[in-house]
Amino acid sequence: MLISEKKVSIPWASDKRCIWLRVGTLIDGVSTKPLKDVHVVYDAQSIRYLGDLPPADLLNPGQTQLDAELGEYTLLPGLVEAHAHLFLAGGELNLAKRSAHLKQTSQEFLSAAHARLEKLVRLGIIAVRDAGDKHGVGLALGKLYAHEDKPVMPYVDSPGAAIHRKGRYGGFMAEPIENYASLKACVQARILAGAARIKLIATDIIDFKKGQVTKEPQMTTGEVAELVRTAKEFNRQTFAHASGDNGVECVIEGGVDSVEHGFFVRADQLARMRDRQIAWVPTIAPVQKQIEYAARLGWDERVVSNLHRILEQHAASLQKAHEMGVPIVAGSDAGSYGVTHGFGLLEELELLEHAGLSAISVINAATGTSAQR
């Protein structure tokens, strides 16, 4: 994904000064082919012009020359990380230390997350959809972005605490439905806390030893539908952690806007996702890391075989989804075991390509398609 090792000096844009470039290749995040020899004009707020010919206006008074001639360079939108847990340290591989990490205070979680922000921007990541934490880290970072004196950081969109069933998977990042008088009250509490969207944990995780999701979904289709309906009343989207065909069925029919993970999704379910334009964030990286660190995690050959089979099936589903026209969005689940913030997304993009997507489809999944969601 390296664009160029050469350095080039480009003046800073401002609200009063536009910058005029000509680039050899432009990837706009939505087209299926790169654009060649494109003129670009932008200011501090937006891209003002794209075209084959020099701009007729929009330039600075008296300007007749390009600010930079970049015929050997490729320009593309900033990347969007669509599934990350900013309060978690994915790079920590010691299980005891990971467990201890979860016992930190909210302020300690926030301080650690602050330290990750500039790194994300330097890696080209300009926006992060946080996937939930009950410590208010994502919400605090979202508010920080709105400040005029914010640090170098990406835009952060957070649901706050995810919603799950008491005693089931997700307690480290979620608050249970049972804490509220009704499903509607549960969503309303998230909205009052500042949630940009609503995160549901509709299923447990994969049992790698058995190679499948062994537990029934945490929520019924009716419960998901009511949570989604309430979120829509507040103009909020919903995204749902779901794996196993029963769980995926539950969230599709419940009307969520995005399926996260989606392992073991069926072809007929992908068809409905396409028809309803439900996005899919396949998060390959966490399972790949289970293979890479199998010895450290104590996985035997049978479990490793299960992991390979799961990823092979996931890749086949991903190819099918792409061919059908399901909106595919790139998210790494950074914070999961071995999935570091920033580099985790870059690895996820490589894994998407390895699974069968074309290079430009992968870039679109991390730029235009993601930004539209």
C-alpha positions as YAML, in Angstrom:
chain: A
units: angstrom
residues:
- id: 1
  name: MET
  ca: [0.00, 0.00, 0.00]
- id: 2
  name: LEU
  ca: [3.10, 2.25, -0.18]
- id: 3
  name: ILE
  ca: [2.35, 5.22, -2.42]
- id: 4
  name: SER
  ca: [5.84, 6.72, -2.79]
- id: 5
  name: GLU
  ca: [9.08, 7.03, -0.87]
- id: 6
  name: LYS
  ca: [9.71, 10.50, -2.31]
- id: 7
  name: LYS
  ca: [8.90, 13.56, -0.26]
- id: 8
  name: VAL
  ca: [7.20, 16.57, -1.74]
- id: 9
  name: SER
  ca: [6.45, 19.99, -0.27]
- id: 10
  name: ILE
  ca: [2.88, 21.23, -0.62]
- id: 11
  name: PRO
  ca: [1.74, 24.57, 0.87]
- id: 12
  name: TRP
  ca: [-0.88, 24.51, 3.62]
- id: 13
  name: ALA
  ca: [-4.44, 25.20, 2.53]
- id: 14
  name: SER
  ca: [-6.57, 27.60, 4.55]
- id: 15
  name: ASP
  ca: [-10.09, 28.99, 4.44]
- id: 16
  name: LYS
  ca: [-8.69, 31.82, 2.30]
- id: 17
  name: ARG
  ca: [-6.18, 29.92, 0.22]
- id: 18
  name: CYS
  ca: [-6.89, 27.08, -2.17]
- id: 19
  name: ILE
  ca: [-4.25, 24.60, -3.30]
- id: 20
  name: TRP
  ca: [-4.05, 23.44, -6.92]
- id: 21
  name: LEU
  ca: [-2.42, 20.09, -7.69]
- id: 22
  name: ARG
  ca: [-2.15, 17.80, -10.67]
- id: 23
  name: VAL
  ca: [-1.74, 14.15, -9.72]
- id: 24
  name: GLY
  ca: [-0.79, 11.24, -11.94]
- id: 25
  name: THR
  ca: [-3.34, 8.90, -10.36]
- id: 26
  name: LEU
  ca: [-6.43, 9.62, -8.28]
- id: 27
  name: ILE
  ca: [-8.41, 6.99, -6.38]
- id: 28
  name: ASP
  ca: [-11.64, 8.67, -5.32]
- id: 29
  name: GLY
  ca: [-13.01, 5.94, -3.03]
- id: 30
  name: VAL
  ca: [-16.02, 5.05, -5.16]
- id: 31
  name: SER
  ca: [-14.90, 4.45, -8.76]
- id: 32
  name: THR
  ca: [-13.90, 0.97, -9.91]
- id: 33
  name: LYS
  ca: [-10.87, 2.26, -11.81]
- id: 34
  name: PRO
  ca: [-8.20, 4.83, -10.89]
- id: 35
  name: LEU
  ca: [-8.45, 8.20, -12.62]
- id: 36
  name: LYS
  ca: [-5.38, 9.47, -14.49]
- id: 37
  name: ASP
  ca: [-3.85, 12.97, -14.75]
- id: 38
  name: VAL
  ca: [-6.38, 14.78, -12.58]
- id: 39
  name: HIS
  ca: [-6.41, 18.41, -11.48]
- id: 40
  name: VAL
  ca: [-7.43, 18.87, -7.84]
- id: 41
  name: VAL
  ca: [-8.31, 22.11, -6.04]
- id: 42
  name: TYR
  ca: [-9.00, 22.14, -2.31]
- id: 43
  name: ASP
  ca: [-9.09, 24.49, 0.67]
- id: 44
  name: ALA
  ca: [-8.98, 23.78, 4.40]
- id: 45
  name: GLN
  ca: [-12.59, 22.62, 4.43]
- id: 46
  name: SER
  ca: [-13.25, 20.64, 1.27]
- id: 47
  name: ILE
  ca: [-12.22, 19.53, -2.21]
- id: 48
  name: ARG
  ca: [-13.46, 22.26, -4.52]
- id: 49
  name: TYR
  ca: [-12.66, 20.81, -7.94]
- id: 50
  name: LEU
  ca: [-11.66, 17.56, -9.69]
- id: 51
  name: GLY
  ca: [-11.22, 17.37, -13.45]
- id: 52
  name: ASP
  ca: [-9.12, 16.51, -16.48]
- id: 53
  name: LEU
  ca: [-8.69, 20.19, -17.37]
- id: 54
  name: PRO
  ca: [-7.24, 23.00, -15.26]
- id: 55
  name: PRO
  ca: [-9.88, 24.76, -13.14]
- id: 56
  name: ALA
  ca: [-11.54, 27.77, -14.74]
- id: 57
  name: ASP
  ca: [-11.82, 29.56, -11.41]
- id: 58
  name: LEU
  ca: [-11.54, 28.79, -7.66]
- id: 59
  name: LEU
  ca: [-7.85, 29.70, -7.74]
- id: 60
  name: ASN
  ca: [-6.11, 32.35, -5.67]
- id: 61
  name: PRO
  ca: [-5.98, 35.89, -7.14]
- id: 62
  name: GLY
  ca: [-3.33, 36.06, -9.84]
- id: 63
  name: GLN
  ca: [-2.47, 32.34, -9.68]
- id: 64
  name: THR
  ca: [-1.54, 30.79, -13.02]
- id: 65
  name: GLN
  ca: [0.73, 27.93, -11.95]
- id: 66
  name: LEU
  ca: [0.15, 24.69, -10.06]
- id: 67
  name: ASP
  ca: [1.12, 24.59, -6.40]
- id: 68
  name: ALA
  ca: [2.56, 21.14, -7.05]
- id: 69
  name: GLU
  ca: [3.01, 18.89, -10.07]
- id: 70
  name: LEU
  ca: [2.62, 15.31, -8.80]
- id: 71
  name: GLY
  ca: [2.62, 13.24, -11.96]
- id: 72
  name: GLU
  ca: [4.39, 10.32, -10.26]
- id: 73
  name: TYR
  ca: [2.10, 10.27, -7.25]
- id: 74
  name: THR
  ca: [-1.21, 8.66, -6.30]
- id: 75
  name: LEU
  ca: [-3.77, 10.61, -4.29]
- id: 76
  name: LEU
  ca: [-6.50, 8.82, -2.34]
- id: 77
  name: PRO
  ca: [-8.90, 9.71, 0.49]
- id: 78
  name: GLY
  ca: [-7.90, 9.25, 4.11]
- id: 79
  name: LEU
  ca: [-8.66, 5.80, 5.50]
- id: 80
  name: VAL
  ca: [-11.58, 5.02, 7.80]
- id: 81
  name: GLU
  ca: [-11.20, 2.38, 10.53]
- id: 82
  name: ALA
  ca: [-14.77, 1.13, 10.85]
- id: 83
  name: HIS
  ca: [-14.38, -1.20, 13.82]
- id: 84
  name: ALA
  ca: [-11.94, -0.50, 16.65]
- id: 85
  name: HIS
  ca: [-11.98, -0.50, 20.43]
- id: 86
  name: LEU
  ca: [-9.87, 2.52, 21.33]
- id: 87
  name: PHE
  ca: [-9.81, 1.63, 25.03]
- id: 88
  name: LEU
  ca: [-8.10, -1.73, 24.39]
- id: 89
  name: ALA
  ca: [-4.41, -2.41, 23.74]
- id: 90
  name: GLY
  ca: [-4.32, -4.90, 20.89]
- id: 91
  name: GLY
  ca: [-0.55, -5.16, 20.86]
- id: 92
  name: GLU
  ca: [-0.38, -6.71, 24.33]
- id: 93
  name: LEU
  ca: [0.03, -10.47, 23.87]
- id: 94
  name: ASN
  ca: [0.45, -11.53, 27.49]
- id: 95
  name: LEU
  ca: [-2.97, -12.84, 28.57]
- id: 96
  name: ALA
  ca: [-2.42, -11.99, 32.24]
- id: 97
  name: LYS
  ca: [-1.50, -8.42, 31.35]
- id: 98
  name: ARG
  ca: [-4.50, -8.14, 29.04]
- id: 99
  name: SER
  ca: [-6.73, -9.24, 31.90]
- id: 100
  name: ALA
  ca: [-5.10, -6.73, 34.24]
- id: 101
  name: HIS
  ca: [-5.54, -4.01, 31.60]
- id: 102
  name: LEU
  ca: [-9.31, -4.38, 31.88]
- id: 103
  name: LYS
  ca: [-9.13, -3.46, 35.57]
- id: 104
  name: GLN
  ca: [-7.82, 0.05, 34.88]
- id: 105
  name: THR
  ca: [-9.74, 3.20, 35.75]
- id: 106
  name: SER
  ca: [-11.66, 5.15, 33.12]
- id: 107
  name: GLN
  ca: [-9.01, 7.88, 33.23]
- id: 108
  name: GLU
  ca: [-6.23, 5.36, 32.65]
- id: 109
  name: PHE
  ca: [-8.11, 3.94, 29.67]
- id: 110
  name: LEU
  ca: [-8.59, 7.45, 28.28]
- id: 111
  name: SER
  ca: [-4.94, 8.44, 28.73]
- id: 112
  name: ALA
  ca: [-3.79, 5.33, 26.87]
- id: 113
  name: ALA
  ca: [-6.25, 6.00, 24.06]
- id: 114
  name: HIS
  ca: [-5.04, 9.61, 23.77]
- id: 115
  name: ALA
  ca: [-1.53, 8.33, 23.14]
- id: 116
  name: ARG
  ca: [-2.73, 6.34, 20.12]
- id: 117
  name: LEU
  ca: [-4.42, 9.18, 18.26]
- id: 118
  name: GLU
  ca: [-1.56, 10.89, 16.43]
- id: 119
  name: LYS
  ca: [-0.18, 7.53, 15.28]
- id: 120
  name: LEU
  ca: [-3.47, 6.81, 13.52]
- id: 121
  name: VAL
  ca: [-3.33, 10.06, 11.55]
- id: 122
  name: ARG
  ca: [0.31, 9.49, 10.60]
- id: 123
  name: LEU
  ca: [-0.76, 6.14, 9.14]
- id: 124
  name: GLY
  ca: [-3.38, 7.88, 7.00]
- id: 125
  name: ILE
  ca: [-6.40, 7.05, 9.17]
- id: 126
  name: ILE
  ca: [-8.60, 10.13, 9.41]
- id: 127
  name: ALA
  ca: [-11.71, 8.62, 11.03]
- id: 128
  name: VAL
  ca: [-12.48, 5.83, 13.50]
- id: 129
  name: ARG
  ca: [-15.80, 4.20, 14.24]
- id: 130
  name: ASP
  ca: [-15.29, 3.04, 17.80]
- id: 131
  name: ALA
  ca: [-17.12, -0.23, 18.43]
- id: 132
  name: GLY
  ca: [-18.01, 0.31, 22.05]
- id: 133
  name: ASP
  ca: [-16.68, 0.68, 25.57]
- id: 134
  name: LYS
  ca: [-18.42, 1.13, 28.90]
- id: 135
  name: HIS
  ca: [-15.76, 3.49, 30.26]
- id: 136
  name: GLY
  ca: [-16.71, 6.51, 28.16]
- id: 137
  name: VAL
  ca: [-13.40, 6.58, 26.27]
- id: 138
  name: GLY
  ca: [-14.87, 6.71, 22.77]
- id: 139
  name: LEU
  ca: [-17.46, 9.30, 23.78]
- id: 140
  name: ALA
  ca: [-14.76, 11.49, 25.35]
- id: 141
  name: LEU
  ca: [-12.61, 11.29, 22.23]
- id: 142
  name: GLY
  ca: [-15.59, 12.15, 20.05]
- id: 143
  name: LYS
  ca: [-16.17, 15.29, 22.13]
- id: 144
  name: LEU
  ca: [-12.47, 16.14, 22.02]
- id: 145
  name: TYR
  ca: [-12.53, 16.16, 18.23]
- id: 146
  name: ALA
  ca: [-15.12, 18.94, 18.29]
- id: 147
  name: HIS
  ca: [-12.75, 21.28, 20.20]
- id: 148
  name: GLU
  ca: [-10.92, 23.97, 18.23]
- id: 149
  name: ASP
  ca: [-7.69, 23.18, 20.10]
- id: 150
  name: LYS
  ca: [-7.91, 19.41, 19.59]
- id: 151
  name: PRO
  ca: [-4.66, 17.46, 19.21]
- id: 152
  name: VAL
  ca: [-3.65, 15.72, 16.00]
- id: 153
  name: MET
  ca: [-6.32, 13.03, 15.88]
- id: 154
  name: PRO
  ca: [-8.85, 11.31, 13.62]
- id: 155
  name: TYR
  ca: [-12.57, 11.96, 13.77]
- id: 156
  name: VAL
  ca: [-14.05, 9.54, 16.33]
- id: 157
  name: ASP
  ca: [-17.62, 8.22, 16.19]
- id: 158
  name: SER
  ca: [-18.64, 6.21, 19.27]
- id: 159
  name: PRO
  ca: [-21.71, 4.33, 20.54]
- id: 160
  name: GLY
  ca: [-20.54, 4.51, 24.14]
- id: 161
  name: ALA
  ca: [-21.37, 1.29, 25.93]
- id: 162
  name: ALA
  ca: [-22.59, -1.51, 23.69]
- id: 163
  name: ILE
  ca: [-25.84, -3.30, 24.56]
- id: 164
  name: HIS
  ca: [-25.77, -6.97, 25.56]
- id: 165
  name: ARG
  ca: [-27.59, -9.58, 27.64]
- id: 166
  name: LYS
  ca: [-26.53, -9.85, 31.28]
- id: 167
  name: GLY
  ca: [-24.16, -12.73, 31.90]
- id: 168
  name: ARG
  ca: [-23.38, -13.21, 28.20]
- id: 169
  name: TYR
  ca: [-20.38, -12.19, 26.09]
- id: 170
  name: GLY
  ca: [-19.48, -8.50, 25.97]
- id: 171
  name: GLY
  ca: [-19.46, -7.41, 29.60]
- id: 172
  name: PHE
  ca: [-16.04, -5.78, 29.22]
- id: 173
  name: MET
  ca: [-17.43, -3.22, 26.74]
- id: 174
  name: ALA
  ca: [-21.20, -3.28, 27.26]
- id: 175
  name: GLU
  ca: [-23.96, -2.60, 29.74]
- id: 176
  name: PRO
  ca: [-26.82, -5.12, 29.92]
- id: 177
  name: ILE
  ca: [-30.36, -4.62, 28.76]
- id: 178
  name: GLU
  ca: [-31.50, -5.75, 32.20]
- id: 179
  name: ASN
  ca: [-30.20, -2.51, 33.75]
- id: 180
  name: TYR
  ca: [-33.10, -0.64, 32.16]
- id: 181
  name: ALA
  ca: [-36.87, -0.73, 32.49]
- id: 182
  name: SER
  ca: [-37.33, -1.32, 28.76]
- id: 183
  name: LEU
  ca: [-35.45, -1.74, 25.51]
- id: 184
  name: LYS
  ca: [-36.44, 1.80, 24.57]
- id: 185
  name: ALA
  ca: [-35.04, 3.16, 27.83]
- id: 186
  name: CYS
  ca: [-31.81, 1.29, 27.15]
- id: 187
  name: VAL
  ca: [-31.33, 3.06, 23.82]
- id: 188
  name: GLN
  ca: [-32.44, 6.41, 25.23]
- id: 189
  name: ALA
  ca: [-29.75, 6.16, 27.90]
- id: 190
  name: ARG
  ca: [-27.11, 5.72, 25.20]
- id: 191
  name: ILE
  ca: [-28.44, 8.73, 23.30]
- id: 192
  name: LEU
  ca: [-28.35, 10.89, 26.44]
- id: 193
  name: ALA
  ca: [-24.75, 9.82, 27.02]
- id: 194
  name: GLY
  ca: [-23.86, 11.10, 23.54]
- id: 195
  name: ALA
  ca: [-23.87, 7.95, 21.38]
- id: 196
  name: ALA
  ca: [-23.33, 8.66, 17.69]
- id: 197
  name: ARG
  ca: [-24.90, 5.28, 16.85]
- id: 198
  name: ILE
  ca: [-26.06, 2.20, 18.75]
- id: 199
  name: LYS
  ca: [-23.95, -0.96, 19.10]
- id: 200
  name: LEU
  ca: [-25.67, -4.29, 19.74]
- id: 201
  name: ILE
  ca: [-23.98, -7.51, 20.82]
- id: 202
  name: ALA
  ca: [-26.47, -9.97, 19.42]
- id: 203
  name: THR
  ca: [-24.38, -13.14, 19.70]
- id: 204
  name: ASP
  ca: [-21.48, -14.63, 21.60]
- id: 205
  name: ILE
  ca: [-18.12, -15.24, 19.92]
- id: 206
  name: ILE
  ca: [-16.88, -18.27, 17.98]
- id: 207
  name: ASP
  ca: [-15.84, -21.31, 20.00]
- id: 208
  name: PHE
  ca: [-12.54, -21.95, 18.22]
- id: 209
  name: LYS
  ca: [-12.16, -25.41, 19.77]
- id: 210
  name: LYS
  ca: [-15.44, -26.47, 18.16]
- id: 211
  name: GLY
  ca: [-15.06, -24.27, 15.11]
- id: 212
  name: GLN
  ca: [-18.51, -22.71, 15.38]
- id: 213
  name: VAL
  ca: [-20.78, -20.45, 17.39]
- id: 214
  name: THR
  ca: [-22.27, -22.81, 19.95]
- id: 215
  name: LYS
  ca: [-24.66, -20.56, 21.87]
- id: 216
  name: GLU
  ca: [-28.02, -19.21, 20.80]
- id: 217
  name: PRO
  ca: [-28.24, -15.46, 20.01]
- id: 218
  name: GLN
  ca: [-28.38, -13.08, 22.96]
- id: 219
  name: MET
  ca: [-31.35, -11.24, 21.49]
- id: 220
  name: THR
  ca: [-34.48, -12.21, 19.61]
- id: 221
  name: THR
  ca: [-35.33, -10.72, 16.24]
- id: 222
  name: GLY
  ca: [-38.14, -8.79, 17.92]
- id: 223
  name: GLU
  ca: [-35.78, -7.31, 20.51]
- id: 224
  name: VAL
  ca: [-33.30, -6.26, 17.84]
- id: 225
  name: ALA
  ca: [-36.14, -4.69, 15.84]
- id: 226
  name: GLU
  ca: [-37.30, -2.65, 18.84]
- id: 227
  name: LEU
  ca: [-33.77, -1.45, 19.58]
- id: 228
  name: VAL
  ca: [-33.33, -0.49, 15.93]
- id: 229
  name: ARG
  ca: [-36.71, 1.24, 15.83]
- id: 230
  name: THR
  ca: [-35.86, 3.36, 18.87]
- id: 231
  name: ALA
  ca: [-32.45, 4.24, 17.45]
- id: 232
  name: LYS
  ca: [-34.10, 5.42, 14.23]
- id: 233
  name: GLU
  ca: [-36.41, 7.67, 16.25]
- id: 234
  name: PHE
  ca: [-33.24, 9.50, 17.28]
- id: 235
  name: ASN
  ca: [-31.72, 9.34, 13.77]
- id: 236
  name: ARG
  ca: [-29.08, 6.86, 14.88]
- id: 237
  name: GLN
  ca: [-27.79, 3.87, 12.96]
- id: 238
  name: THR
  ca: [-27.29, 0.48, 14.59]
- id: 239
  name: PHE
  ca: [-24.40, -1.90, 14.11]
- id: 240
  name: ALA
  ca: [-24.45, -5.40, 15.50]
- id: 241
  name: HIS
  ca: [-21.83, -7.91, 16.58]
- id: 242
  name: ALA
  ca: [-23.16, -11.14, 15.08]
- id: 243
  name: SER
  ca: [-21.65, -14.48, 14.05]
- id: 244
  name: GLY
  ca: [-23.30, -17.81, 13.32]
- id: 245
  name: ASP
  ca: [-26.13, -18.01, 10.80]
- id: 246
  name: ASN
  ca: [-28.81, -17.84, 13.50]
- id: 247
  name: GLY
  ca: [-27.37, -14.64, 14.95]
- id: 248
  name: VAL
  ca: [-26.81, -13.08, 11.55]
- id: 249
  name: GLU
  ca: [-30.42, -13.93, 10.65]
- id: 250
  name: CYS
  ca: [-31.60, -12.23, 13.82]
- id: 251
  name: VAL
  ca: [-29.88, -8.91, 13.11]
- id: 252
  name: ILE
  ca: [-30.70, -8.84, 9.39]
- id: 253
  name: GLU
  ca: [-34.40, -9.37, 10.06]
- id: 254
  name: GLY
  ca: [-34.19, -6.97, 12.99]
- id: 255
  name: GLY
  ca: [-33.16, -4.26, 10.55]
- id: 256
  name: VAL
  ca: [-29.65, -3.24, 11.62]
- id: 257
  name: ASP
  ca: [-27.58, -0.98, 9.39]
- id: 258
  name: SER
  ca: [-24.38, -3.00, 9.63]
- id: 259
  name: VAL
  ca: [-23.35, -6.56, 10.49]
- id: 260
  name: GLU
  ca: [-20.03, -6.76, 12.33]
- id: 261
  name: HIS
  ca: [-17.92, -9.92, 11.92]
- id: 262
  name: GLY
  ca: [-20.63, -12.02, 10.26]
- id: 263
  name: PHE
  ca: [-18.80, -15.34, 10.37]
- id: 264
  name: PHE
  ca: [-20.81, -18.24, 8.90]
- id: 265
  name: VAL
  ca: [-23.15, -15.91, 7.00]
- id: 266
  name: ARG
  ca: [-25.23, -17.74, 4.37]
- id: 267
  name: ALA
  ca: [-25.63, -16.83, 0.69]
- id: 268
  name: ASP
  ca: [-29.36, -16.09, 1.09]
- id: 269
  name: GLN
  ca: [-28.53, -13.76, 3.97]
- id: 270
  name: LEU
  ca: [-25.98, -11.93, 1.83]
- id: 271
  name: ALA
  ca: [-28.67, -11.49, -0.83]
- id: 272
  name: ARG
  ca: [-30.97, -9.83, 1.70]
- id: 273
  name: MET
  ca: [-28.12, -7.64, 2.94]
- id: 274
  name: ARG
  ca: [-27.58, -6.50, -0.65]
- id: 275
  name: ASP
  ca: [-31.28, -5.84, -1.21]
- id: 276
  name: ARG
  ca: [-31.55, -3.84, 2.03]
- id: 277
  name: GLN
  ca: [-28.08, -2.27, 1.67]
- id: 278
  name: ILE
  ca: [-26.97, -3.58, 5.05]
- id: 279
  name: ALA
  ca: [-23.20, -3.14, 5.30]
- id: 280
  name: TRP
  ca: [-20.82, -5.93, 6.27]
- id: 281
  name: VAL
  ca: [-17.64, -5.35, 8.30]
- id: 282
  name: PRO
  ca: [-15.95, -8.79, 8.08]
- id: 283
  name: THR
  ca: [-13.05, -8.20, 10.56]
- id: 284
  name: ILE
  ca: [-10.67, -10.91, 9.34]
- id: 285
  name: ALA
  ca: [-7.66, -9.77, 11.37]
- id: 286
  name: PRO
  ca: [-8.64, -11.10, 14.84]
- id: 287
  name: VAL
  ca: [-9.03, -14.68, 13.59]
- id: 288
  name: GLN
  ca: [-5.84, -14.43, 11.54]
- id: 289
  name: LYS
  ca: [-4.01, -13.39, 14.72]
- id: 290
  name: GLN
  ca: [-5.30, -16.50, 16.46]
- id: 291
  name: ILE
  ca: [-3.44, -18.50, 13.81]
- id: 292
  name: GLU
  ca: [-0.28, -16.39, 13.99]
- id: 293
  name: TYR
  ca: [-0.09, -16.66, 17.78]
- id: 294
  name: ALA
  ca: [-1.50, -20.18, 18.08]
- id: 295
  name: ALA
  ca: [1.49, -21.52, 20.03]
- id: 296
  name: ARG
  ca: [1.40, -18.62, 22.49]
- id: 297
  name: LEU
  ca: [-2.34, -19.11, 22.95]
- id: 298
  name: GLY
  ca: [-2.02, -22.86, 23.41]
- id: 299
  name: TRP
  ca: [-4.03, -23.86, 20.35]
- id: 300
  name: ASP
  ca: [-3.42, -27.41, 19.11]
- id: 301
  name: GLU
  ca: [-3.47, -28.60, 15.49]
- id: 302
  name: ARG
  ca: [-7.21, -29.29, 15.59]
- id: 303
  name: VAL
  ca: [-7.99, -25.72, 16.64]
- id: 304
  name: VAL
  ca: [-5.60, -24.28, 14.07]
- id: 305
  name: SER
  ca: [-7.33, -26.40, 11.43]
- id: 306
  name: ASN
  ca: [-10.67, -24.97, 12.57]
- id: 307
  name: LEU
  ca: [-9.28, -21.43, 12.31]
- id: 308
  name: HIS
  ca: [-8.05, -22.00, 8.75]
- id: 309
  name: ARG
  ca: [-11.42, -23.49, 7.78]
- id: 310
  name: ILE
  ca: [-13.28, -20.53, 9.29]
- id: 311
  name: LEU
  ca: [-11.17, -18.05, 7.33]
- id: 312
  name: GLU
  ca: [-11.50, -20.02, 4.09]
- id: 313
  name: GLN
  ca: [-15.28, -20.01, 4.45]
- id: 314
  name: HIS
  ca: [-15.21, -16.31, 5.37]
- id: 315
  name: ALA
  ca: [-13.15, -15.50, 2.26]
- id: 316
  name: ALA
  ca: [-15.60, -17.39, 0.05]
- id: 317
  name: SER
  ca: [-18.51, -15.48, 1.59]
- id: 318
  name: LEU
  ca: [-16.64, -12.22, 1.13]
- id: 319
  name: GLN
  ca: [-16.08, -12.87, -2.57]
- id: 320
  name: LYS
  ca: [-19.74, -13.79, -2.96]
- id: 321
  name: ALA
  ca: [-20.82, -10.64, -1.11]
- id: 322
  name: HIS
  ca: [-18.65, -8.47, -3.34]
- id: 323
  name: GLU
  ca: [-20.04, -10.07, -6.50]
- id: 324
  name: MET
  ca: [-23.60, -9.60, -5.23]
- id: 325
  name: GLY
  ca: [-23.10, -5.93, -4.34]
- id: 326
  name: VAL
  ca: [-23.20, -6.08, -0.54]
- id: 327
  name: PRO
  ca: [-21.59, -2.90, 0.87]
- id: 328
  name: ILE
  ca: [-18.28, -4.12, 2.31]
- id: 329
  name: VAL
  ca: [-16.63, -1.89, 4.90]
- id: 330
  name: ALA
  ca: [-13.11, -2.30, 6.28]
- id: 331
  name: GLY
  ca: [-12.69, -2.60, 10.03]
- id: 332
  name: SER
  ca: [-9.93, -4.45, 11.86]
- id: 333
  name: ASP
  ca: [-11.40, -4.90, 15.37]
- id: 334
  name: ALA
  ca: [-8.24, -3.17, 16.64]
- id: 335
  name: GLY
  ca: [-7.80, -3.79, 20.34]
- id: 336
  name: SER
  ca: [-8.50, -7.49, 19.88]
- id: 337
  name: TYR
  ca: [-5.67, -9.90, 20.64]
- id: 338
  name: GLY
  ca: [-2.71, -9.03, 18.42]
- id: 339
  name: VAL
  ca: [-4.57, -6.40, 16.39]
- id: 340
  name: THR
  ca: [-2.82, -3.09, 17.02]
- id: 341
  name: HIS
  ca: [-4.41, 0.28, 16.41]
- id: 342
  name: GLY
  ca: [-3.43, 1.70, 13.04]
- id: 343
  name: PHE
  ca: [-1.33, -1.11, 11.64]
- id: 344
  name: GLY
  ca: [-4.23, -3.46, 12.35]
- id: 345
  name: LEU
  ca: [-6.31, -1.70, 9.70]
- id: 346
  name: LEU
  ca: [-3.47, -1.88, 7.18]
- id: 347
  name: GLU
  ca: [-3.21, -5.62, 7.86]
- id: 348
  name: GLU
  ca: [-6.99, -5.96, 7.48]
- id: 349
  name: LEU
  ca: [-6.75, -4.36, 4.03]
- id: 350
  name: GLU
  ca: [-4.09, -6.87, 3.02]
- id: 351
  name: LEU
  ca: [-6.29, -9.70, 4.31]
- id: 352
  name: LEU
  ca: [-9.27, -8.42, 2.33]
- id: 353
  name: GLU
  ca: [-7.16, -8.48, -0.82]
- id: 354
  name: HIS
  ca: [-5.83, -11.94, 0.06]
- id: 355
  name: ALA
  ca: [-9.46, -13.08, 0.46]
- id: 356
  name: GLY
  ca: [-10.14, -12.18, -3.16]
- id: 357
  name: LEU
  ca: [-11.09, -8.50, -3.37]
- id: 358
  name: SER
  ca: [-9.33, -6.33, -5.95]
- id: 359
  name: ALA
  ca: [-6.94, -3.68, -4.66]
- id: 360
  name: ILE
  ca: [-9.26, -0.81, -5.59]
- id: 361
  name: SER
  ca: [-12.25, -2.57, -3.99]
- id: 362
  name: VAL
  ca: [-10.22, -2.85, -0.79]
- id: 363
  name: ILE
  ca: [-9.36, 0.85, -0.86]
- id: 364
  name: ASN
  ca: [-13.00, 1.73, -1.52]
- id: 365
  name: ALA
  ca: [-14.02, -0.41, 1.49]
- id: 366
  name: ALA
  ca: [-11.76, 1.73, 3.68]
- id: 367
  name: THR
  ca: [-12.69, 5.07, 2.12]
- id: 368
  name: GLY
  ca: [-15.79, 5.85, 0.06]
- id: 369
  name: THR
  ca: [-18.01, 2.96, 1.13]
- id: 370
  name: SER
  ca: [-17.08, 3.40, 4.77]
- id: 371
  name: ALA
  ca: [-17.56, 7.18, 4.70]
- id: 372
  name: GLN
  ca: [-21.07, 6.73, 3.29]
- id: 373
  name: ARG
  ca: [-22.06, 4.62, 6.30]
...
